[in-house]
């Protein structure tokens, strides 16, 4: 059982009752903290609810920015809701109770840019009660833009007007400073009343009780409440990370955590595409919106930047990965296969405004991405996809031990070859349905060639990872997990090889690791456990060893983390993109590079991989896989 509290239900929804006092933890690059947070949201705004009873509000509509931080208090006489001993974290709400005052802060369903605050007051005394109820919020807007090192505390140049309103009463607005609204309350003994407020970017009049009731009813309807435990929670926190994009259109699905909330960027481009994959089967309209938005990051030649900075400008200075187009082609193909919606591919999609280019139909945007992958990324001397300066693994070149500039210029990724051998055939099916037979034929031909080359990388134990120009293969003597599932999924592994490979992974990468398979073996240096990699392992293993696949999925769960590390908040309700393996000096926590001023450990929750990948793996285990490749 977690030292922080336990799971329960409220409003017919999964919730977590937090009862712990201050529990210290180390962000590594920031001062020690005792505050733990959970991020919930709607399709516009994010509520970061804290164990101290206070909340922060994030709005990525125009960039990476906080509207308010560690604020939001109701005061009723001597009672103050930030002193509540128990906090209830819900899938879109946060609830505390102090004496006879219960306060619920809700993210309404849809693209509502404000929080709804419901305060229930009861007079449990024997005499009449006359008191003033005051709601207080501190507006403190902060832009987070490529901050590697101490926070700059930079105000956004175009600060929003933020408001606090008592429904039926006073409304105050400001771009900064304290907002306070008071309401008189009179109650006879035993009498109850509800007072409604809202905080954020206020719009037109609404009926708060209807918004509250309809939002919770809509949430119960859209979440898969009859699925396995944790699945509805993951679905809610995944969709709660979406934000309608005021610059590029559609919705972004920033992976969050330290990347956005601490360091101030939305990246890599592959990540929102990856997070949207399970939404194809849960909320397909949002999956399509994320696809369109991420395609709009790009340039007319088909390139996708590594990331967008905190001001939504392309950020290409650090990495130039070679895999990103594949994720767009995959999401598009899976969406079309699951929904049959081909009309969406005729709708125009813009390019990033910095390119000053005309929009093109989504199908053409994807075709250009295919061309960029085929013609610009291209292949190296061994016929494998070039690695550029990264593939899925941003540190693959560093970890390879080969000269960096040589690998960037001529190095090759067996991982990307294997992934492409799976993705290109499913994209070909889509291209053919859209009438582009030439692209479909070329995509299949390239996939067939890459599949054969991946098959030739089998060394009798596993598949090699990469090739350095003029040198031997990388990964002949150590197992790099990320390539192995894709070699199975794309058909490069024979059935006998696939079964032997799954056994080898079980005997090496999975041994003694309660949170799932390590990404490298042997473990010469501390390894990590990556949600993104282990999703593909679950998927691939399900074809040859379903029991192992289910066991690997269970190791991905919040329950598994709580069981193994009950005193670590990370992994209790949300997590990072990866965990440190048991051999680490901080097992169950996550990575930090303090010399570079960057650390997932600085904000180790609200990474959407910790929600999207268990969801997608679960769907694959249920047989939801409309995009089987053709051979």
N, C-alpha and C positions, 0 to 999 in steps of 0.2 A: 504493500500500500504506500502511496505517496506520502511524504511527510508534510505536504502542502495542503492536502484535503482529499476529497473524494468526488467521484462522478455521481450525479443525481439527475433529476428531471425537473423542469419548470416550464410552464406554458406548453406542455406536451412535447418538449424538445430536450435534447441532451444538454446538460449544464454541468459546471464544475464548481463545487462549494469550497472556497479557499478559506482555511482557518488558521494558517500558520502565522506566527509573528515574523519579525524581520529575519531574513535568512541571507547572510552575506554571500556574494559571488564576485568573481574577478573578471572584468571585461578585457583585461590585459593592457589595452592601449588607452584606457580611460580609468578614472578613479574607481575603487571598489564601490559596490552598490548593494543595497538590500531590496531594491525594487524589482518586481517581476511584472511583465506585461503580457497581455493577450491582444492580438489585433483582430477585430471583426469589422464588417463594413457592408455596404451595398454596392451598387454599380457606379458610385461617385465618390463617397467619402469614407474614410477609415477612422475608426475609434480604437485608440490604443489604451485599453483599460489597465489600471495598475493595482498592484497589491496594497498600495497605500491609500486606496479609495479615490485617487485622482485619475484623470484621463488626459490624453493628448489627442489632437485632431489633425489628420493628414489629408491633404487634397492635392492630387497629382494632375488636376485638370490642365494646368498651364506649366507645370514643372514640379520638381521635388520640393515640397514646402509643407511646413507645419503651420497651421492656423493658430494653434494654442498648444501649450505644453504643461502637463502636470497641474491641472486646474479643474474647476467644476465642483462646486460645493453648495449644498443646501443647508441653511441655518434656520433653526426653529427654537427660539429661546436659547437655552443652554446647549441644545443638541446641535451637532455638526456631523454631516454624513461622512466626512473624511476620517472620522474616528471609529467608524463601524468595525466591529471585530470580525465580521464574516462578510466575504465578498462572493457574489455569484457571477461567474463568467458564463454567459450564454452565447449561442452561435451568432447572434446579431445584437446582443444587448449586454448591459452590465448593471447589476443590481446590488444595492447595499441597504442595510437597515440599521438605524440608530434610534433606540427606544421605540417610540410610537410613530416614527417616520420611516417609510420605505421609499427609496428613490431608484427608479429604473431609467437608464439612458439607452435609447434604442436608435439604431440606424434603420430608418424606414425602407421598405422595399423600393427598388427602382433606382432612379438617378437623382434622388432627393439630396440636395447639398447641405442639409442641416440635420442635427440630432434632435430627436423628440425626447423630452424629459417628463416622466410621469411621477408625481409625488403623491403618495397615499398617506394621509394623516388620520390617526384614530385617537379619540379621547378615551383612554382606558381608566381615567380617574372617576371620582364620584361627584365632582362639581364641574360646572361649565368651564370651557377653555376659550380664552381669547388671546391670540398670539399672532405675531407677524412671521410669515414664511418668506425667507430671502434666498434667491438663487444668484450665485456669483460665478463669473467666468473671467479669467484674465486673457485678453487677446494679446498674443505674442507671436507674430508671424516671423518665420525663419526659412530662408532659402538654403537648401543643402545641395551643394554643387561641387563635386570632385574634391571632397575634403579628406585628405590622407594625412593624418596627424591631428592636432587639436582642432576642435570645431571653431569656425570663423564667426559664428553668430551673425550671419549676414541677413539683413532684412531684404525681402524681395523688392525690386524696383517698382513693381506695379501692385502694391499691397491691396488686398480685397477689403471691402467694407463688410465687417462681421457684425452680426446682430444677436441680441438676446431679447426674447419676447415672452411675456406672460400672456397666454391666450385669454382674450377678453379684457386685457389690461395694458400695461405699459410696454413700450418697445424702445430699446436703446441700441445704438450702432456706433462703431468706431473702427479704425484701422489698427489701433493699439491701445492698451490700457485696460483698466478694470471695468467690466460691465456688471451692473447689479440691478435686480428688479425685485420688488417686494409685493406681497399679497397678504391682506389681512385674513385670518382664519378664525372663525367662531364655531365651536362644537359643543353640543350638549353631551353629558356623560354617555359613553357607548357609541356616540355618533362618529361616522367616517366621512371623509371627503377626499376628492382627487383634484389636484391642481396641476395644470399643464403648462410647460414652457417649451421653447425650442431655441437652439443655439447653432449658429453657423452662417451660411450665406442665404439669408432669408429671401423668400419669394412671396407669392400671393397667399391669400387666406385659405385655410384648410380647417377641417373639423378634426381636432387631435384624437379624439376617442376613436373615430372611424379609421384614421391613419394607423393608429396602434393596433386595433383589432384586425384590420385588413392585412397589415404587414405580417403579423404573426400567423394569420391563417394562410397567407400566400407562401410564407416560409415553410410551414408544415406541408403544404401541398407540393412544393417543388423539391424538397429534400427527400432522398430515398430512405425514409424512416424504417422501412421493412428490411433493409439490407443488414449486413454484418455490423456489429458494434464498431464505432468510430467512423464508418462510411458517411453517415449524415453530417457528422462534425467536419470531416475533411471537405465535403462538398460545400458546406456553408463558409468555411474559412477560405477556401479557394475562390469562390465567386465573390466573397467579400473583399478580395484583393484587387478587383477590377475598378477601373476609373474611366469614365467617358473622357476622351481626349479632345481638348479644346483647340489643339494645333493641327493634328493630323486626321482627326475624325476617328470613328469607331471607338473601341475600348482598348486600353493597355492593360496588361496583366503582369506588371512588374514583379519579379521574383521576390523583391522586398528584402527583409532582414538587414544586415549591415550594409549590403550593396546600396540600397536606396536610403534607408532611414538614418544611417550613420555616415556613409561615404558619398551619397548623392548622385547616383546614376541608375539608369534602367538598362540592364544588360545581363548577359549577352542577348543578342537578338533571338538566338535559338530558344531562350528560356520562356518568354510568353507563348511562343508557338508550341513548345513542349507542354506547358501548363494547360493549354487549351485542348489538348488531345482528349482527356476524359470528358470535357464539356461537350464534345461532339455528341456524346451519348446521354448527357444529362441536361444541358442547356445549349442546344446547337446554335441558336441565334447569337449567343455570346461567343461561342467558338469562332463563328464566321466573322464577327466584329473584330476579334483579336487578330485573326488572319489578315483582314484588310488593313488594320492599323499597323501591324508589323511590316507588311509589304510596303506601306507608305513611308517607312523609315528610309527606304533605299533610294538608289539613283537609277536613271534610265538605262544604264548598261546592265542592270540586274544584280548589282552588288548590294549587300546589306552591311551597314556599319556594325562594328562590334557592339556598340551601345549608343544610347542617347545620354547626354550629360544632364545635370539638374535643371538646365534651361531648355531641354528637349532639342538640343543641337547634336548632330552626329559626332560621336567620339571614336576616333580611329587611331589615336596616337599610340595606344598600348598594345592591342592585339589586332590581328587580321586573320580570323579563323577561316578554315577551308570547308567547314561543314554546314554553315548557316542556311544556305539555300535548300539543303536537303530537308530541313525541318519544315520549311514553308511548303515544299512539294508534298511532304508526308501529310501535314495537317489538311491541306487542300484535298488530297486524294481520299483521306479518311472521312472528311466531311461529306464529300460527294457520294462516296460509297454508302454511308450510313443514312443520308437524308434523301438522296436522289435529286437534290436541288442543283440543277445545272444552270438555271437562270442567273444565279448569283455570280457566275463567272463572266457574264456579259456586262456587269455593272462596273462603272469606272472607279478606279482607285488612284488617288493622287500620289505623286512622289514628294519627298520632303521639300518644303518651300525653298530651302537653300539651293536647290538645283534649277528652280525656275522652269520646270518642265510640265508639259501637259499631262493630264491624267490619261490612263489607258485602261481598257477592260482588265479585270482581275486575271482572266485567262492569259492575256498578253503579258501582264506583269510576271506571271509564273513562267511563261515561256522564256522570257528574257532572263529570269533567274536560272533556268535550266541551261541556257546558252552560256551564262557567266560561269556556271559550274563546269560545263564541258570545255569551254574554250579558254577561259582565263585561269581558273584554278587548274584545270587540266590534269595530266598524268606525268610521272617522272620516267626515269630510264628503265624501271622494272615494270612499268605499266600500271602502277598504283596511283591513286589520287594524291596529288601533291599536298603536303602538310601546311605550306605557308609558314606562319609563325605560331600556329596552334591548330589543333583539330578540336574535338569536344573537350579534351584536356588542355586547359590554358597553359599548363606547365609541362606539357609533354616533351618539348624540346629540351628544357632544362633538365628534366628527369632522365632523358635519354643518354646524357653524358657526351653527346656529339657536338662538334662546333656549331654554335648557334647560326651564324650567317650561312654556313654550308647547308644546314637543314632547311633554313628558310628559302634558300634559292633552289635547292634540288631534292630536299628530303621528301619522303613519301609515307603516307599513312595507310596501313592495312586496315585500321579501324574505319576510316572513311570509305575505303573500297568496299568493305563488308556492308556498311550501312547503305551505301549507294546501291549495292547489288540487291538490297531489299527495297529501297525507296523508289528507285527508277522504274521498276515494273508496275508498281501501283500508280505512280504518276502517269505512266504510259497509258494505263487503262483510262484515266481521266482525260488525258489529251485526245485519245481516240474517241471517247464519247463526245468531246467538244469539236470533233471534226478535223483535228490536226494529226493526220495519220503519219506524216513525215516525222514529226517530233516523237510520236509514240514509237515508231519503228526504231529510230535512233536511240531512244532511251532504253529500249529492250536490248538492243545490240550492245550498248555500253554495259548494261547490267550483266549480260551473259559473259562478256570478257572479264569484268571485274570479279565475278563469282568464281570463274576458273582460276584467276590469279590468287584469290584468297584461298581457294582449295589447296593450291600449291604451297601455302605457308604452314601447313600442318607439319609439325616436327616430331610427331609420334606421341606427344603429350598434350600439346596445346597449339594454338595459332600464334605466329609471331606478330609483333606489334607495329613495326615500322621498318623503313629502310633508309640508311644513310648513303649518299652517293659515293660510289667507289669503295664502300666498306661492307661489312657483314650485316646481317639483319639484327634489329633490336628486338629483344624479347625471345631469344633462343634459349636463354638460361634462366629467365625469370618470367613468371606468368603475369601478364597485364590483363586484368579481368575485363576491361571495357570492350575489348575486341571479341572476346569469346562468345557471348550471346549472339552478337550480330553474325558471326560466322555460322552459327546454327540456324538462325532465323532466315538468312539469305539462301540457305541450301548449299553452302560451300562444304559443310561438314557432312560426311556420310552418316547414316543412322548409327553405325557402330562407333564412329569417331565421336558423334554427339553424346552418346551414352557414356563413353569413356571420359570425355571432357567434363561432363556434369559430375561424374564420380571424382575426378581429379580436383575440381573446384571444391567439392564437398570435403575432401580429405586435406585440403590446403587452406584456401581462402576463408572457408566457413568455420573451421575448427576453433572452438573456444571463443567465438565472437557472437555475443548475444544479440547484437543489433543487425547482423547480416554479414555478407561476405566482404572481406577486405579487398581493396582494389589492386593490391600487389602481393606477390608471394615469390620467393621467400621474403620474410619480414626482416630486412636488414636495417631499415629505419622505420620509425612509426608509420603505420599505414592509416588509411581512412576508409570509412564505410559510406559510400555515396548512394543517395536515393536514386539518382538518375541511372546509374549503372545497374543497381540491383533490381530495378523495375524490369530491365531487359533480361536479367538473369531469371527472374520469376517467369516471364513470358516464354523464354526459350526452354527452360527446364520443364515447363508444363507439358511440352510435347513428348518428353522422354521419361520424366520422373515426376509425376504430379504430386506425390507426397513431399518430395524435397521442395518443389515449387511452393506449395502451401506453407511449408515450414519457413522458407525464406521470406514469404509475405508476412507471416506472423512476426518475424524478427524486425520487420519494418514498422510495426505498430507502435503507438504511444504506450500501450500496455507493456510491450517488451522493454521499452526504455525505463518506464517506471519500476518494473520488476527488477531490472539490473541495477538501476541508479536512482533509487527513490528519493535521494536528497538533492538531485540536480533538477532545477526547474526546466532547463532546456530539454525538450522531449516530453514534457508532461502534457501540454495541450497543443504545442506547436514546436517546430524545430528549425535547424539550420539546413544547409544543403548537404552537409556530411557530418559524421561523427568521427572522433578519434577512436582508433581501435583499442582493444584492451591493453596492448603493450605500451600505450602512451602514458606520459606522466599525468595526463588529464583525461582518462577514459570516460566516454559518455558526453564529453563536452565537444568543442569544435575548434577549427584551426585559427591560428593567429600568426601574423608576420610582423611583429612589432618593429623590426628594423625598417620596414617599408611604410609603417604607419597605417597598416590595413589589417583588419581582423574580423572574421565572422563572429568570433567570441564577443566582440564589442556590442553586437545586437543579434544574439543567437537564436531568435525566434522569428516567426512570421515570414519564413522563407517558403515560398509556395511549392518547392519541390517536396517538402515534408508533408504536403497535402495532396498534390496532384499525382505524385508517383505511386503512393499506396492505392489511390483511386484507380489509376490506369492499370496497375498490376492486378487489382481485384477484378476489374472488368475483363481482362484477358483470361484470368482463371475461370471466370464465368462463361467463357467462350465468346465474348464480344470482341470480334476481330474481323470486321468487314473488309479488310484490305489484305487478304492473303496474296502473296506474290505469285506470279506465274513464272514457270521455268521453261 
